[in-house]
Structures are given as structure tokens and as C-alpha cells.
Amino acid sequence: MANRYIALETIDYSSLQLSRSKQKETAPSAGAPHNPTSLLQFCCRCVCKLSSDAVAEVVNSIPVHLAPILLKQAVLASQASSVASIIANWPLQVLRFKEILDSSQQHVFEEEMALDLVVFKGITGRTPRCRLRLMDLRGYQLSGCGNLAVMLVNSSLWLDWNFAKLVVQMWPLLSLKKSQRNAKYLSGMVLKEAGLKKDTKLANEIIPKIIDELLSNDMAKHPSFSISIPKGEKVCIRIERLEFSTQNTFFMDYLITNCLRSITPINVTVSNIIIRSDLNIGDGILDSLAPFIVFRGHDPECLEGIWLENLEDNVFFITSQDLQVFSQLKGFAVPNCNVMLQAGRTRRRTSVRRLFTQTLSSFSHLVRLDLSQNCFAGCLPEILDALFLPLEYLCLRECDLLDSDMQYLSTSRHASSIKQLNVSKICGLFPEDSFAVETGILVRCLQKFTAIQVLHMQQNQITDPKIIQVCSAIRSHWPELKALNISDNIFSSESALHIVEASVERPTMQNLKIPYSHNLFEAINLMENGRQQFSRRVAAILDRNRRSDINVEVFSVAYAVLANI
């Protein structure tokens, strides 16, 4: 739940776990039941210690349903050569890591074992006995946050690639036969599939240059790094998400991969695309529209989520018609994209609202929506009515809204379906704020969200008089509530304790974030005694009610307007 791209996540709210029990684990007593290693697991661990050739013989001899168990034990034992050998001889058509590894191994592609390189070793060492048709890497964070100088297993070739970049740039090209690795031929294929004009700089210089550089790098020339796929067969590699920005040309690599999928035996498919327009100073500034070229040649049926962030004025509306073809989207986010919708019947205001709502209505499977840091004052009802399905997740963080917008949301069909709602910082600091929701109206409206499980309402000027309503909602109106963030609001410690007392009565509650407001003397002298005493009182309430399963986080807030800075 800490993932900033929460709008693109697939969450099973019925089994959502946000905190671990704080019960102390005691050593098992003699005779207590435990989970011993099974004979099958023991045998698999022994096999993983054998040579690569011996492991390959075992994989080709055992019943195919045992291959996932063998692979899991090889990963747990950090037997890199065995993992590569198992993948190179994989006896099943599908290799879905999420079904093989435990949830505790979500960062296995970023750990010291370098599983990403081991997987690459396995795919390049693919044998004729391998039946792999789909490698699903979704559910895992690939090492794509920075460039790593890594040495491939059993190779003296050093490369400057992260795994996501390696898969997108090189795997499809390495699966081509040498006779097909012709820069001019491949450039023509890209131009045709992307629908680009031949008389442009992009078509005549940029794309041919990128393809030529990829084909002439050390990896493409190295004899050990070709991926052998039988004629007529295709192998699909599925990735959770890829990030593109205006600070590099990685989007061009993905465009090339997409447009060559008809001839490359290996196809790379991504479920979620993230595009950010980052500020950049110097001669290397790229046009804000450039990253959107990744949608050229993309299969509209495969994309499940789009995240657009920090777009310049009108960029969203220029590209919105191209986005409408992705009807299978389940998640869509436009944080801080300079989307400003205004009520009224002028020609411009009406056309802008219509274009935005048409874009949303084209996503017939959309259930997760992030509109944060944009202006929708007086226009939220129009947006909500345009959606085809009731939402399960909605983020309105720091949006310009009116009281009527919140009131309409609370009476719409979405109020009974939303499981996770973020309405942080939508209330104004002063009652005179034109585009802000009044705090009292916000608290009353939130009581109508009876299916809510995760609620963020920080920085909304919630004071002591409103705490009674919040506590009443926790006890009576939010029967499924699991997490509440009400930090960065300025109310007394006693009111915060009332929230804790109400939360322990809610059986589903797992996570609570509350503020501690320092008095003026504490704030000036940076004293923590009051906060520590407050934390002890919170712990006493949890112990008294035997609710050590609730994780309560206390955030300090000075008695000032610092929460709004």
C-alpha cells in the first residue's frame, strides 16, 4: 500500500492486510507442531546442488508439475546455475514467478543473488527441450531504478543495463536470426507500424541511429547471447510496468520493440505505462509530447493502466484522443497534469469538459482513478457520470473542488462501491477559499461511504468539534474500515485519543495515523516529552482493549498552519 502508483495496483480488498500483529513470537515448546522440510523439498534442494548439466537432466526426467517446486527451492537456496538451467529447460508453457515464489520474495529481482541476470542466462541458454511460451514477471519490482554495471554469469562481458531496460531493448533483437538483424530493414518495419512519415527527422535519422546502435553493441555481437526460438513459435514476456520521462529516450526503445513484434520471436508486453514530464535544463530538453510515442503500435488489449504526471498545459488534451483506444484500462491517473475544468456553458469550457469525460467513458473497465492536484471545481458530477463502472479507488488529493462536488459524490453510485478514498487537503485554510470543500460538509459526506476500507483525510482543517462525527462514523458508518489517516489536522490530544478508542471498537481496523499537536512551549523548545507521554497513553488503550494488532502512528504537528505548507 506504500506504492505511490496505487491507482495501477490490483488489490484484493477482502484479504487486504496492512499491518502485522505485534504479538511477541515465543519459541515453540517441546512437542509443539511445526513445519518440517518435506521429503520432496529435501530432494529438490539436493538436486539444486548438482552441476548445471545434471540439473537439466533431472528437469527433463521428472513429472512436469514438479518443475515449479524445484525452481522455488533453487531460488531459496541461491543456486544461480541451477535456476538458469531449470529455466533453460522449462517443461511447461507458462512460467509465472508470482505463482511460484512467496509474497516475502517480492524483491528477489533486486537482491544480491541477481536473479534478473540468472533469468537472462536461462533465456539465452534455452534448449530445444524448453516449452516456454510465456514468462510472467508481473508482481515484481525489476531493477529499473538506475543503471547497474553488472557482469553476466560465466561471462567476462560487462554491461551497463538494468533488467527492465535489458528486456525491452535487447531480448526481442537477440531472438532474431542474424540475417534479420539489418538496421535498414528493421527501421522500415518500425516506420510502417508506427505510421510515421518518411520525410521527418525521426524517421530518417533518430530511429535508424538507435537501431544501428543496438545492433552494433557488444551484447548483440557476442555469440553467447542469442536467444534460440523454434521457427513459427512466439515467447511473450510480461512486465508489470515501465516508466518513461522526458529526460531520456527509453520511450524510443519501447516504440521499436512494439513495432517489431510481428517479426521478433520474443514479444515484450507491459501492463502499466507511466509517463512523467520532468523539468530539465539545458540543450537536452525533449518535447513534452515525445514520450507519448510509446502508444504507437501498442496492443490496446494488453494495457491495464496509464499514469500521466506533471504534464504541461494542454498536453493531456492534445493526447487524450490517442488514449481512448485503450478500452481495457482498469487504472488511470493524471496527478498534477494541469487539467482545469470549469463549470459554465461557454464554448471552450464545454468542449474541454466533453473531451475529458469522453476519454474517461472510453475506458469501459475503469475502476481505479487518480485525479489529484487538478481543478474540477463544480465539474466532478459530470466526471462521475461519465464512468462506466462504479469505482473501487478514487484519489482527489489536493483537488480544487466545491461543496456540491463532495455532496454529489456521497450520493452517487460510487459511494457504496469505493473501497479506498483519498480526500487529503481538499478543505481550504480559510472559509473564504473559493475552490475548497467546507470541513463540516466533508465529514458529513464521508459518513455515507459505507464500503470504505482505506481512508486518507489528512490536512483538512479538522478540529475538535468535528471529532465526534469522525468517531461516530468509525463506530457506525464504516463497518469495513481497515486504515484511517487523519494526521496533519490540528486538534487536541484528547480528541486524538477518542479516535483511538473508537478505532479499537472496530474489529477490522489495522492501521491508524493520528496527529499530536505540540503546545507552543514544546514547539519552541523542540521538546518531545509530551509526545512520548501521549504515545504511552495510546499504547495503554490498545493494551486495555487487547488490540495489539492495530498499528498506530503518531505524527507531530505544531500549533500553527505548518500542516498546509
VOKE-99706 format. One line per field, with one value per residue (C-alpha): x, y, z; residue in one letter. Coordinates in nm, 4 decimals, always signed. Layout:
u	c(X	...) $
v	c(Y	...) $
w	c(Z	...) $
aa	c(A	...) $
END
This chain:
u	c(+0.0000	+0.3056	+0.3429	+0.2940	+0.1373	-0.1516	-0.4024	-0.2314	-0.2338	-0.4630	-0.5802	-0.7967	-0.9664	-1.1346	-0.7958	-0.6103	-0.3501	-0.1950	-0.0181	+0.1355	+0.0365	+0.2602	+0.2172	+0.5544	+0.6613	+0.7590	+0.9859	+0.7873	+0.7720	+0.8716	+0.6117	+0.4560	+0.3552	+0.5972	+0.6512	+0.9372	+1.1018	+0.9164	+1.0961	+1.0173	+1.1711	+1.4774	+1.5241	+1.4852	+1.7483	+1.9866	+1.9245	+1.9949	+2.3461	+2.4317	+2.6026	+2.4043	+2.4037	+2.2816	+2.0027	+1.8972	+1.8711	+1.6574	+1.4231	+1.3766	+1.3101	+1.0723	+0.6958	+0.6401	+0.4266	+0.7360	+0.9312	+0.7866	+0.8790	+1.2319	+1.2684	+1.1439	+1.3930	+1.6751	+1.5865	+1.5586	+1.8982	+2.0515	+2.1748	+2.2181	+2.3458	+2.0570	+1.7980	+1.9404	+1.9464	+1.5850	+1.4632	+1.6641	+1.4857	+1.1465	+0.8986	+0.5790	+0.4415	+0.3967	+0.6489	+0.4690	+0.7031	+0.4218	+0.2676	+0.5992	+0.7620	+0.6154	+0.4986	+0.8027	+1.0230	+0.8814	+1.2259	+1.4035	+1.4971	+1.6805	+1.8749	+2.2385	+2.1631	+2.0914	+1.8039	+1.7447	+2.0810	+2.0212	+1.6897	+1.8703	+2.1271	+1.8444	+1.6618	+1.9786	+2.0686	+1.7280	+1.7473	+1.5326	+1.3511	+1.2244	+0.8498	+0.8259	+0.5719	+0.5009	+0.7319	+0.5277	+0.7356	+0.4370	+0.4114	+0.7844	+0.9870	+1.2543	+1.5915	+1.4930	+1.5635	+1.9138	+2.1946	+2.3975	+2.7323	+2.6883	+2.8786	+2.6777	+2.7174	+3.0128	+3.0967	+3.3647	+3.1368	+3.0453	+2.7225	+2.5563	+2.1915	+1.9122	+1.6876	+1.3773	+1.5873	+1.7641	+1.4367	+1.2848	+1.5894	+1.7697	+1.5610	+1.3457	+1.6517	+1.8536	+1.5737	+1.6107	+1.8236	+2.1455	+2.0091	+1.7229	+1.9479	+1.9587	+1.9197	+1.7606	+1.5094	+1.4121	+1.3816	+1.1376	+0.9276	+0.9128	+0.8110	+0.5364	+0.3880	+0.4127	+0.2593	+0.5461	+0.6163	+0.9416	+1.0405	+1.0831	+1.3994	+1.2580	+1.2188	+1.5398	+1.7869	+1.6756	+1.5148	+1.7780	+2.0538	+1.9028	+1.8531	+2.2042	+2.3499	+2.1531	+2.2664	+2.6291	+2.6711	+2.8826	+2.5890	+2.4335	+2.7704	+2.8562	+2.7937	+2.6651	+2.3738	+2.1419	+1.8007	+1.7009	+1.3255	+1.1945	+1.0593	+0.6930	+0.6852	+0.6469	+0.7506	+0.5780	+0.7479	+0.5016	+0.6181	+0.4220	+0.5079	+0.7543	+0.8361	+0.9116	+1.0096	+1.1339	+1.4829	+1.5836	+1.4931	+1.3861	+1.0420	+1.2027	+1.3380	+0.9906	+0.8418	+1.0901	+1.0133	+0.6395	+0.6625	+0.8835	+0.6593	+0.5346	+0.8831	+1.0582	+1.0034	+1.0125	+0.7442	+0.7509	+0.4155	+0.3725	+0.0582	+0.1043	+0.2713	+0.3918	+0.4816	+0.6299	+0.7272	+1.0303	+1.1867	+1.5172	+1.7542	+1.9935	+2.0122	+1.8795	+1.5229	+1.2817	+0.9405	+0.6726	+0.4771	+0.7701	+0.7158	+0.3590	+0.5006	+0.5160	+0.1457	+0.2178	+0.1915	+0.0883	-0.1670	-0.4700	-0.5978	-0.2889	-0.2656	-0.4333	-0.3162	-0.1855	-0.0222	+0.0460	+0.2245	+0.3439	+0.2237	+0.2460	-0.0601	-0.2882	-0.0615	-0.3262	-0.5986	-0.3718	-0.3059	-0.6431	-0.7894	-0.4933	-0.5600	-0.9221	-0.8330	-0.7205	-1.0642	-0.9318	-0.7801	-0.8601	-0.6481	-0.5971	-0.4098	-0.3429	-0.1769	-0.0661	-0.1370	-0.2716	-0.6244	-0.8529	-1.2214	-1.4666	-1.8406	-2.0359	-2.1731	-1.9156	-1.7920	-1.4395	-1.5425	-1.7992	-1.5601	-1.2827	-1.5202	-1.6589	-1.3131	-1.2146	-1.5342	-1.5203	-1.1723	-1.2869	-1.6016	-1.3924	-1.2322	-1.5147	-1.3276	-1.2017	-1.2390	-0.9334	-0.8988	-0.6468	-0.7356	-0.5088	-0.3694	-0.6021	-0.9007	-1.2504	-1.4494	-1.8166	-1.7390	-1.6981	-2.0604	-2.0049	-1.6889	-1.8522	-2.1486	-1.9144	-1.7647	-1.8927	-1.8355	-1.8544	-1.5121	-1.3253	-1.0446	-1.0601	-0.7926	-0.8901	-0.5829	-0.5281	-0.8004	-0.9910	-1.3499	-1.6746	-1.9085	-2.1529	-1.8888	-1.8396	-2.2123	-2.2764	-2.0007	-2.1508	-2.4907	-2.3627	-2.3394	-1.9676	-2.0253	-2.1333	-1.8514	-1.5398	-1.3022	-1.0183	-1.0582	-0.8049	-0.9551	-0.6452	-0.6098	-0.9316	-1.0593	-0.9443	-0.7408	-0.9949	-1.3744	-1.3401	-1.1454	-1.3429	-1.2375	-1.2373	-1.4753	-1.6011	-1.4697	-1.8072	-1.9563	-1.6613	-1.7002	-2.0773	-2.0389	-1.7759	-2.0228	-2.2086	-1.9158	-2.0269	-1.7862	-1.4725	-1.1687	-0.8818	-0.9449	-0.6999	-0.8313	-0.5195	-0.4658	-0.8340	-0.8579	-1.0427	-1.0717	-1.2118	-1.5824	-1.5705	-1.4077	-1.7405	-1.8678	-1.5478	-1.5714	-1.9368	-1.8511	-1.5802	-1.8242	-2.1404	-2.0890	-1.7610	-1.8078	-1.5189	-1.2643	-0.9076	-0.6939	-0.7519	-0.5065	-0.6255	-0.2790	-0.1804	-0.5067	-0.4887	-0.6980	-0.6280	-0.4613	-0.7841	-0.9658	-0.6932	-0.7371	-1.1121	-1.0322	-0.8081	-1.0850	-1.3343	-1.0866	-1.0290	-1.4041	-1.3842	-1.2800	-1.1454	-0.9141	-0.5463	-0.3699	-0.4281	-0.2364	-0.3144	-0.1564	-0.0040	-0.0281	+0.2582	+0.1753	+0.3607	+0.6247	+0.7050	+0.7232	+0.9653	+1.1954	+1.1702	+1.0576	+0.9331	+0.8203	+0.4576	+0.4563	+0.6156	+0.3597	+0.0829	+0.2233	+0.2171	-0.1498	-0.2229	-0.0401	-0.2396	-0.5693	-0.4538	-0.3386	-0.6555	-0.8679	-0.6292	-0.5824	-0.2090	-0.2899	-0.3580	-0.0568	-0.0931	+0.1461	+0.1718	+0.2745	+0.3786	+0.2044	+0.2970	+0.0143	+0.0339	-0.0600	+0.2547	+0.0366	-0.0641	+0.2829) $
v	c(+0.0000	+0.2261	+0.2195	+0.5677	+0.4172	+0.2803	+0.3592	+0.0971	-0.1770	-0.4779	-0.5159	-0.7842	-0.5776	-0.8806	-1.0096	-0.6779	-0.6835	-0.3503	-0.4380	-0.7346	-0.8476	-0.7147	-1.0261	-1.1487	-1.4682	-1.7276	-2.0203	-2.3378	-2.5688	-2.9325	-3.1314	-2.8218	-2.8625	-2.7248	-2.7357	-2.9727	-2.9934	-3.2419	-3.5261	-3.3619	-3.0298	-3.2101	-3.3930	-3.0694	-2.8973	-3.1832	-3.1667	-2.7912	-2.8574	-3.0664	-2.9382	-2.7483	-3.0462	-3.2794	-3.0373	-3.0193	-3.3985	-3.4009	-3.1326	-3.3373	-3.6569	-3.5599	-3.5070	-3.1554	-3.0479	-3.0745	-2.8136	-2.5114	-2.6741	-2.7409	-2.3812	-2.2393	-2.4434	-2.3374	-1.9701	-2.0155	-2.1858	-1.9102	-2.1700	-1.9400	-2.2016	-2.4359	-2.1613	-2.0785	-2.4462	-2.5012	-2.2008	-2.3067	-2.6458	-2.5311	-2.8129	-2.6032	-2.3407	-2.0805	-1.9555	-1.7205	-1.6225	-1.4860	-1.8336	-1.9988	-1.7625	-1.6421	-1.2862	-1.2434	-1.2693	-0.9690	-0.8055	-1.1162	-0.9448	-0.6712	-0.8808	-0.9880	-1.3136	-1.1037	-1.3245	-1.0917	-1.1878	-1.5536	-1.5395	-1.3774	-1.6568	-1.9085	-1.7472	-1.7153	-2.0769	-2.2027	-2.5634	-2.7454	-2.9186	-2.5896	-2.5435	-2.1911	-1.9662	-1.7101	-1.5675	-1.3536	-1.1119	-0.9139	-0.8562	-0.7873	-0.4690	-0.5128	-0.3466	-0.0481	+0.2402	+0.3091	+0.1782	-0.1046	-0.2211	-0.5963	-0.8992	-1.1783	-1.5264	-1.7130	-1.4173	-1.1527	-0.9048	-0.6044	-0.4227	-0.1010	-0.2102	-0.2504	-0.5519	-0.3728	-0.1893	-0.5112	-0.6972	-0.4177	-0.3212	-0.6473	-0.9616	-0.9158	-0.8270	-1.1185	-1.3546	-1.2514	-1.4540	-1.2875	-1.2444	-1.0352	-0.8016	-0.5364	-0.1776	-0.0525	-0.3384	-0.3025	+0.0769	+0.0357	-0.2037	+0.0460	+0.3352	+0.1274	+0.0001	+0.3378	+0.5227	+0.7733	+0.9858	+0.9075	+1.2715	+1.3505	+1.3647	+1.0962	+0.8558	+0.9407	+0.9867	+0.9098	+0.5654	+0.4232	+0.5513	+0.3903	+0.0554	+0.0642	+0.1302	-0.1591	-0.3999	-0.2962	-0.3122	-0.5805	-0.7907	-0.8199	-0.9267	-1.1710	-1.5327	-1.6408	-1.4014	-1.5144	-1.6451	-1.9504	-1.9816	-2.2558	-2.1301	-2.0315	-2.0070	-1.6951	-1.6281	-1.3486	-1.1641	-0.9815	-0.6918	-0.5107	-0.1546	+0.0664	+0.4302	+0.6880	+1.0519	+1.3462	+1.3062	+1.0056	+0.8251	+0.4926	+0.5515	+0.5178	+0.1746	+0.0615	+0.2013	-0.0041	-0.3191	-0.2704	-0.2123	-0.5174	-0.7652	-0.9134	-1.0444	-1.0922	-1.4359	-1.2682	-1.0083	-0.7820	-0.6781	-0.4258	-0.3973	-0.0378	+0.2621	+0.5629	+0.8894	+1.1828	+1.5209	+1.6085	+1.9531	+1.9588	+2.2480	+2.2559	+2.1626	+1.8117	+1.9181	+1.6919	+1.7869	+1.7144	+1.5092	+1.2856	+1.0050	+0.9550	+0.7890	+0.4665	+0.4219	+0.3880	+0.0236	-0.0800	-0.3582	-0.1836	-0.5092	-0.5635	-0.2302	-0.2244	+0.1061	+0.4501	+0.7024	+1.0549	+1.3026	+1.6650	+1.7319	+2.0842	+2.2874	+2.1228	+1.8183	+1.5881	+1.7221	+1.7009	+1.3317	+1.2304	+1.1034	+0.8674	+0.7296	+0.6464	+0.3296	+0.1576	+0.0402	-0.2308	+0.0122	-0.0651	+0.2128	+0.5696	+0.8540	+1.2164	+1.3748	+1.7352	+1.7354	+2.0923	+1.9670	+2.2630	+2.2060	+2.4886	+2.4927	+2.7063	+2.6870	+2.8799	+2.7003	+2.6462	+2.5257	+2.2876	+2.1418	+2.0862	+1.9084	+1.6966	+1.5877	+1.4868	+1.2929	+1.1234	+0.9993	+0.8508	+0.6983	+0.5143	+0.3085	+0.0593	-0.1419	+0.1522	+0.1036	+0.2926	+0.6661	+0.9270	+1.2914	+1.4519	+1.8066	+1.9256	+2.1598	+2.0132	+2.2752	+2.2238	+1.9550	+1.6370	+1.5223	+1.5271	+1.3195	+1.0633	+1.0177	+0.9512	+0.6432	+0.3082	+0.1096	+0.2047	+0.2908	+0.0946	+0.3515	+0.7290	+0.9876	+1.3560	+1.4709	+1.8487	+1.8921	+2.2179	+2.1189	+2.2727	+2.1617	+2.0463	+1.8165	+1.6300	+1.6159	+1.4647	+1.2073	+1.0977	+1.0314	+0.8754	+0.5040	+0.5236	+0.5948	+0.2358	+0.0802	+0.2825	+0.0780	+0.3283	+0.7058	+0.9869	+1.3303	+1.4859	+1.8631	+1.9483	+2.1788	+2.5395	+2.7058	+2.9872	+2.9746	+3.2288	+2.9874	+2.9702	+2.6279	+2.4238	+2.1996	+2.3127	+2.0812	+2.0129	+1.9135	+1.6826	+1.4970	+1.4575	+1.3354	+1.0767	+0.9037	+0.7803	+0.5738	+0.2509	+0.0229	+0.2258	+0.0289	+0.2760	+0.6469	+0.9367	+1.2684	+1.4495	+1.8267	+1.9165	+2.1615	+1.9042	+2.0449	+1.9252	+1.9902	+1.7564	+1.4644	+1.3476	+1.2912	+1.1113	+0.8771	+0.8119	+0.7235	+0.4800	+0.3062	+0.3082	+0.4077	+0.2425	-0.1272	-0.2424	+0.0277	-0.1060	+0.2087	+0.5737	+0.8600	+1.1738	+1.3195	+1.6817	+1.8075	+2.0325	+1.9037	+1.8266	+1.5153	+1.4174	+1.4203	+1.2033	+0.9561	+0.9488	+0.8395	+0.5627	+0.4467	+0.4383	+0.2501	-0.0324	-0.0972	-0.1534	-0.5216	-0.4655	-0.1766	-0.2401	+0.0930	+0.4379	+0.7617	+1.0457	+1.3855	+1.5042	+1.8807	+2.0299	+2.3240	+2.6479	+2.5927	+2.2414	+2.3571	+2.6415	+2.4239	+2.1150	+1.9077	+1.5518	+1.4706	+1.5476	+1.3371	+1.0416	+1.0604	+1.0750	+0.7652	+0.5781	+0.6684	+0.5346	+0.2102	+0.1788	+0.1991	-0.0709	-0.2990	-0.2454	-0.3486	-0.6253	-0.4651	-0.5001	-0.5897	-0.2198	-0.0194	+0.3403	+0.6015	+0.9404	+1.2435	+1.5660	+1.8852	+2.2250	+2.4554	+2.6586	+2.6338	+2.4330	+2.1417	+2.3455	+2.4397) $
w	c(+0.0000	+0.0232	-0.3545	-0.4993	-0.8107	-0.6069	-0.8836	-1.1010	-0.8388	-0.8373	-0.4767	-0.3222	-0.0529	+0.1007	+0.2169	+0.2475	+0.5261	+0.6247	+0.9492	+1.1184	+1.4612	+1.7354	+1.9432	+2.0616	+1.9000	+2.1548	+2.0924	+2.0234	+2.3182	+2.3042	+2.1193	+1.9593	+1.5934	+1.3340	+0.9603	+0.8891	+0.5494	+0.3349	+0.1590	-0.1759	-0.0664	+0.0673	-0.2635	-0.4621	-0.2502	-0.3094	-0.6843	-0.6869	-0.5598	-0.8665	-1.1807	-1.4439	-1.6806	-1.4059	-1.3104	-1.6762	-1.6917	-1.3777	-1.5179	-1.8347	-1.6376	-1.3551	-1.3935	-1.5252	-1.2274	-1.0048	-1.2031	-1.0124	-0.6791	-0.7997	-0.9242	-0.5939	-0.3922	-0.6245	-0.5712	-0.1924	-0.1871	-0.4057	-0.6567	-0.9567	-1.2006	-1.1130	-1.1592	-1.5041	-1.6022	-1.4914	-1.6921	-1.9977	-1.9888	-1.8561	-1.9327	-1.9067	-2.1432	-1.8674	-1.6110	-1.3732	-1.0899	-0.8732	-0.8521	-0.7647	-0.5156	-0.1862	-0.1187	+0.1077	-0.2032	-0.3884	-0.4093	-0.5306	-0.8589	-0.6679	-0.4180	-0.4205	-0.5952	-0.9081	-1.0160	-1.3091	-1.4602	-1.3810	-1.5676	-1.8605	-1.8512	-1.8602	-2.1521	-2.3611	-2.2802	-2.3931	-2.5102	-2.7715	-2.4833	-2.3419	-2.3942	-2.2525	-2.4264	-2.1524	-1.8862	-1.6484	-1.4380	-1.3118	-0.9396	-0.9015	-0.8991	-1.1623	-1.1182	-1.3260	-1.0896	-1.2084	-1.4235	-1.2788	-1.4083	-1.3889	-1.5094	-1.6595	-1.5211	-1.6726	-1.8930	-1.8937	-2.0698	-1.8553	-1.9334	-1.8194	-1.8158	-1.5688	-1.6117	-1.7422	-1.9990	-2.0930	-2.1550	-2.3654	-2.5693	-2.6319	-2.5801	-2.8951	-3.1068	-2.9696	-3.0725	-3.4377	-3.6720	-3.7849	-4.1371	-3.9926	-3.7935	-4.0631	-3.9432	-4.2663	-4.2806	-3.9137	-3.9419	-4.2295	-4.0195	-3.7320	-3.9580	-4.1146	-3.7885	-3.6119	-3.9070	-3.9236	-4.2289	-4.4075	-4.4600	-4.0906	-3.8805	-3.6555	-3.9478	-4.1344	-3.8504	-3.4967	-3.5316	-3.7747	-3.5450	-3.2346	-3.4102	-3.5526	-3.2053	-3.0564	-3.3281	-3.3028	-2.9230	-2.7607	-2.6466	-2.9912	-3.1347	-2.8574	-2.9697	-2.6264	-2.6227	-2.8993	-2.7954	-2.9951	-3.0545	-3.2902	-3.6206	-3.6023	-3.2221	-3.0070	-2.6489	-2.4573	-2.1709	-1.9452	-1.7249	-1.4533	-1.5551	-1.7407	-1.6680	-1.9357	-1.8976	-2.0979	-1.9505	-2.1613	-2.4831	-2.3344	-2.4883	-2.8318	-2.7378	-2.6348	-2.9576	-3.1597	-2.9594	-3.0083	-3.3800	-3.4399	-3.2564	-3.5860	-3.6743	-3.3373	-3.1790	-2.8357	-2.7625	-2.4580	-2.3128	-2.0309	-1.8177	-1.6979	-1.8599	-1.6604	-1.8354	-1.6460	-1.7801	-1.5670	-1.5592	-1.7402	-1.8049	-2.0975	-2.4629	-2.3955	-2.3281	-2.5157	-2.6367	-2.3762	-2.6265	-2.7205	-2.4617	-2.5853	-2.8943	-2.6880	-2.7598	-3.1344	-3.2310	-2.8796	-2.8466	-2.6876	-2.5389	-2.3201	-2.1393	-1.7966	-1.6525	-1.7544	-1.5227	-1.6540	-1.4254	-1.4327	-1.7860	-1.9233	-2.0193	-2.2783	-2.3246	-2.1779	-2.4085	-2.7142	-2.6459	-2.4989	-2.8260	-2.8699	-2.5190	-2.5912	-2.7843	-2.4619	-2.3580	-2.1247	-1.8744	-1.5117	-1.3631	-1.4828	-1.3116	-1.4065	-1.0990	-1.1473	-1.5207	-1.5415	-1.6025	-1.5279	-1.5829	-1.5189	-1.4863	-1.7311	-2.0829	-2.2819	-2.5913	-2.4590	-2.1127	-2.2568	-2.5162	-2.2583	-2.0197	-2.3021	-2.4160	-2.0615	-1.9940	-2.3350	-2.2519	-1.9214	-2.0689	-2.3302	-2.0504	-2.0045	-1.7366	-1.5290	-1.1515	-1.0163	-1.0778	-0.9536	-1.0270	-0.7677	-0.7914	-1.0663	-1.0784	-1.1082	-0.9168	-0.9985	-1.2583	-1.0524	-1.1084	-1.4850	-1.4450	-1.2159	-1.4503	-1.7426	-1.5781	-1.6998	-1.3782	-1.0089	-0.8714	-0.6048	-0.5681	-0.6020	-0.5236	-0.5062	-0.3133	-0.3363	-0.5974	-0.6325	-0.5537	-0.4332	-0.1567	-0.4243	-0.5747	-0.2477	-0.1825	-0.5246	-0.4781	-0.1456	-0.3067	-0.6297	-0.7077	-0.6324	-0.2607	-0.1974	-0.4028	-0.3157	-0.1003	-0.0902	-0.0905	-0.0661	+0.0055	+0.1608	+0.1548	-0.0252	+0.2519	+0.2498	+0.5208	+0.5340	+0.4887	+0.2081	-0.0153	-0.3393	-0.4649	-0.1441	+0.0469	+0.3877	+0.6614	+0.8166	+0.4814	+0.4105	+0.7408	+0.6947	+0.3371	+0.4295	+0.6602	+0.3513	+0.2198	+0.3860	+0.1965	+0.2706	+0.3887	+0.3454	+0.4035	+0.3776	+0.5108	+0.6341	+0.6119	+0.6059	+0.8989	+1.1093	+1.4616	+1.7960	+1.7231	+1.4220	+1.6067	+1.7495	+1.3953	+1.2949	+1.5938	+1.5191	+1.1592	+1.2735	+1.5103	+1.2997	+0.9362	+0.8294	+0.9154	+0.6915	+0.7794	+0.7956	+0.7721	+0.8588	+0.8067	+0.9843	+1.0520	+0.9853	+1.1317	+1.4362	+1.7245	+2.0878	+2.2238	+2.3972	+2.0632	+1.9118	+2.1973	+2.1308	+1.7748	+1.9084	+2.1436	+1.8580	+1.6375	+1.8875	+1.8760	+1.5011	+1.4574	+1.1050	+1.1971	+1.1238	+1.0730	+1.2223	+1.1702	+1.4100	+1.4916	+1.8142	+1.8435	+2.0462	+2.2636	+2.1919	+2.4633	+2.3344	+1.9764	+2.0512	+2.2625	+2.0392	+2.3363	+2.2895	+2.6438	+2.5692	+2.2552	+2.4350	+2.7124	+2.4524	+2.2777	+2.6107	+2.6582	+2.3085	+2.3894	+2.7136	+2.5223	+2.2806	+2.5649	+2.7669	+2.4686	+2.3574	+2.0166	+1.9687	+1.6063	+1.5327	+1.4188	+1.5432	+1.4057	+1.5761	+1.3694	+1.5374	+1.4295	+1.5758	+1.6808	+1.3605	+0.9938	+0.9164	+0.8024	+0.4998	+0.3820) $
aa	c(M	A	N	R	Y	I	A	L	E	T	I	D	Y	S	S	L	Q	L	S	R	S	K	Q	K	E	T	A	P	S	A	G	A	P	H	N	P	T	S	L	L	Q	F	C	C	R	C	V	C	K	L	S	S	D	A	V	A	E	V	V	N	S	I	P	V	H	L	A	P	I	L	L	K	Q	A	V	L	A	S	Q	A	S	S	V	A	S	I	I	A	N	W	P	L	Q	V	L	R	F	K	E	I	L	D	S	S	Q	Q	H	V	F	E	E	E	M	A	L	D	L	V	V	F	K	G	I	T	G	R	T	P	R	C	R	L	R	L	M	D	L	R	G	Y	Q	L	S	G	C	G	N	L	A	V	M	L	V	N	S	S	L	W	L	D	W	N	F	A	K	L	V	V	Q	M	W	P	L	L	S	L	K	K	S	Q	R	N	A	K	Y	L	S	G	M	V	L	K	E	A	G	L	K	K	D	T	K	L	A	N	E	I	I	P	K	I	I	D	E	L	L	S	N	D	M	A	K	H	P	S	F	S	I	S	I	P	K	G	E	K	V	C	I	R	I	E	R	L	E	F	S	T	Q	N	T	F	F	M	D	Y	L	I	T	N	C	L	R	S	I	T	P	I	N	V	T	V	S	N	I	I	I	R	S	D	L	N	I	G	D	G	I	L	D	S	L	A	P	F	I	V	F	R	G	H	D	P	E	C	L	E	G	I	W	L	E	N	L	E	D	N	V	F	F	I	T	S	Q	D	L	Q	V	F	S	Q	L	K	G	F	A	V	P	N	C	N	V	M	L	Q	A	G	R	T	R	R	R	T	S	V	R	R	L	F	T	Q	T	L	S	S	F	S	H	L	V	R	L	D	L	S	Q	N	C	F	A	G	C	L	P	E	I	L	D	A	L	F	L	P	L	E	Y	L	C	L	R	E	C	D	L	L	D	S	D	M	Q	Y	L	S	T	S	R	H	A	S	S	I	K	Q	L	N	V	S	K	I	C	G	L	F	P	E	D	S	F	A	V	E	T	G	I	L	V	R	C	L	Q	K	F	T	A	I	Q	V	L	H	M	Q	Q	N	Q	I	T	D	P	K	I	I	Q	V	C	S	A	I	R	S	H	W	P	E	L	K	A	L	N	I	S	D	N	I	F	S	S	E	S	A	L	H	I	V	E	A	S	V	E	R	P	T	M	Q	N	L	K	I	P	Y	S	H	N	L	F	E	A	I	N	L	M	E	N	G	R	Q	Q	F	S	R	R	V	A	A	I	L	D	R	N	R	R	S	D	I	N	V	E	V	F	S	V	A	Y	A	V	L	A	N	I) $
END
